[in-house]
Amino acid sequence: MQRFRKPDGNCLHCTRPANRHHPVGPITVTASEPDDCGEIWTHEFCQRECFAHWAAARGGGDFVAGGVS
């Protein structure tokens, strides 16, 4: 399980600088869960592929690059 931390300017997935693809990044995602008693988590990603890997893992799957034919 991945440890979450306060945003530090680095991508949560690849740990490179989140603004390395400026002006596209950083991509900032804010999330909360009912069991967290209102705690809000903020995550930064450098590009959409890193976000896709994170989102797929949170959903129990794997991100596969490419399209559906």
C-alpha positions, 0 to 999 in steps of 0.5 A: 500500500502506498503511503500518502503524504502532504503534497511536496511538489512531487508526483505521487506516482513517479515521485518526479517534480509535479510541474515538469510538464508545465503548463499541463501539470501539476494535476491536483486531485482532492479526495475524501472518504466517509470513514476518514471523518472529513479528512481531505487528501490532496495528491499531485501528479505530473501527467495524466498517465501517472494519475491513470496508474494511481486511479486504476490501482485504487479501483483494483486494476491496472492501467494499460496504455492504448485505446480500445479497438 
